[in-house]
Amino acid sequence: MNRKYTIGVDYGTESGRVLLVDVTDGQEVATHVTSYAHGVIDEALPNGKLLENDWALQHPKDYLEVLYRSVPEVIRLSGISPEDVIGIGIDFTSSTIMPLDDNGEPLCFNSKWDDNPHSWVKLWKHHAAQKEADDITQLAKERGEPFLQRYGGKISSEWMFPKILQILREDPALFNETNLFMEACDWVTYRLTNNLVRSSNTSGYKAFWNKKEGYPNVEFFKAVDPRLEKILDTKMSGPVRSIGKKAGELTEEMAIKIGLSPGTAVSIGIIDAHASVPSVGAVSPGQMVMALGTSTCHMLLSEEEEPIEGVCGIVEDGIVPGYYSYETGQVAVGDSFAWFIENALPAYITEQSVEKDMNVHRLLEDKAAQYKPGQTGLVALDWWNGNRSVLVDANLTGLIVGLSLSTKPEEIYRALLESTAFGTRRVIENFTESDIEVKEIFACGGLPQKNKLLMQIYADITNCEIKIAGSEQATALGAAMYAAVAAGQDRGGYDTIFDASEKMAKVKEETYTPIQENVQIYNELYKHYLVLHDYFGEKNNSIMHDLKRMKNKKSDIAIPTT
């Protein structure tokens, strides 16, 4: 039997991963990672020009390098014939947007604009457009815009139009020079196919687009700023095509560069976390998937469309055709653990990790596992990079209560782990309070594969069984599954994502079940979390807002260096 294969390209925050998959059974044949040479640009541009606080940019050449290096490498490692690859799928962090010129090239490629921060890719965690997000939210509320209900009543600074509005306000010349604003996901697909289409997935969750109504009307954009009146017909042009469809076929030029055959099917792109939903077989209502990494994205399928405060998006056919797909999220999960290790860890812990030839995270996990719930005397809020759900406020910040002179690093580490689980429980309760059922929970991403303590804490705090993805590359696998659907059954793939998921999805036999003794204690701790959550997040959010404003305020006072 001549086996057929698809490729999933998973664009993360720090690197891109390419996975070659056997379409028959989802077997992962070869994988290769290309780290972004420029990483996350959050302090200064490559030429040294300093950035302000809350900026997060990237270099689009890094995205192309993933294709040029990793795709040929998985073909080489596998030894298969490129002719047997029937499809390629892209998943991407989102909303990650870039301004393009008349030729579809990013403006930062042009020496005229490369020293201008607005010409670069604005990464998903670029939060410098919070003022624009707030203004759009307020205007939508005043006008009674129906689209606002699909986003929990509040617009995030991470999304496309707040970022576009920031560019317009701060650099109208660059805005005028821009021919198209495009999600990086859709741009990569465009480069592969030379076919300009936009994903219903990225457009629905990050750009206010709706299957029935399209984008908000022209009058709304005109009210936001008169200069946006024609943006849909100009800088947002390009048809929106449904997820699971074919975006086009690989051009001869790109086929030569990445070592595949011209005409290979390329699927409509998808948000990275969303691609993990079919990869664990969660294609039925009530199944929630948590993609845990630097941040967490929660995806839940339902037959009902119920406006819920604090959701990031409710999109019909958004992830799986036939259902409404809800998205919520936490902005800092793995990032918060990494922050602690990189900036607040005493030297003796690092020395112990060297002596034991042990990863620092693993060492702290082992130490933290010695404590029972509540034994640290700490409770933390998980807002180290703002709050996405359910408060949707990028100006909220982290908090730990209960610190004393006897507090140990592993106690803080455990409190940070617990805080992210508390945040997820608040998200789940937000659904159930609105009669949206959560029947099963799946976890995928790097953290569930590495940190057993974290997963047990999640099971205990949510009082739910946690099922773990069978693939360590769940998002890339999902992208490869959509690629199989784009190719279609006639070419050796599948005609629906349900068929692909039945054959290619993977879940581990091992699960994490709640320990009832821990559940009871965490119920008490969660009450304290909610008090802090409501006090600092709603009743007195000006405290964190003012502190952040003071930090970001420019001052003419020179700070002594000696």
Secondary structure by P-SEA (a helix, b strand, c coil): ccccbbbbbbbcccbbbbbbbccccccccbbbbbccccccccccccccccccccbbbbbaaaaaaaaaccaaaaaaaaccccccccbbbbbbcccbbbbbccccccccccccccccccccccccccccaaaaaaaaaaaaaaacccccccccccccccccaaaaaaaaaacaaaaaaccbbbbaaaaaaaaaccbbbbbaaaaacccccccccccccaaaaaaaccccccccccccbbbbbccccccccccaaaaaaaccccccccccccccccccccccccccccbbbbbcccbbbbbbbcccccccccccccccccccccbbbbbbbcccaaaaaaaaaaccccaaaaaaaaaacccaaaaaaaaaaccccccccbbbbccccccccccccccbbbbbccccccccaaaaaaaaaaaaaaaaaaaaaaaaaacccccbbbbbcccccccaaaaaaaaaaacbbbbbbcccaaaaaaaaaaaaaaacccccccccaaaaaaccbbbbcbbbbbcaaaaaaaaaaaaaaaaaaaacccccaaaaaaaaaaaacccccccccc
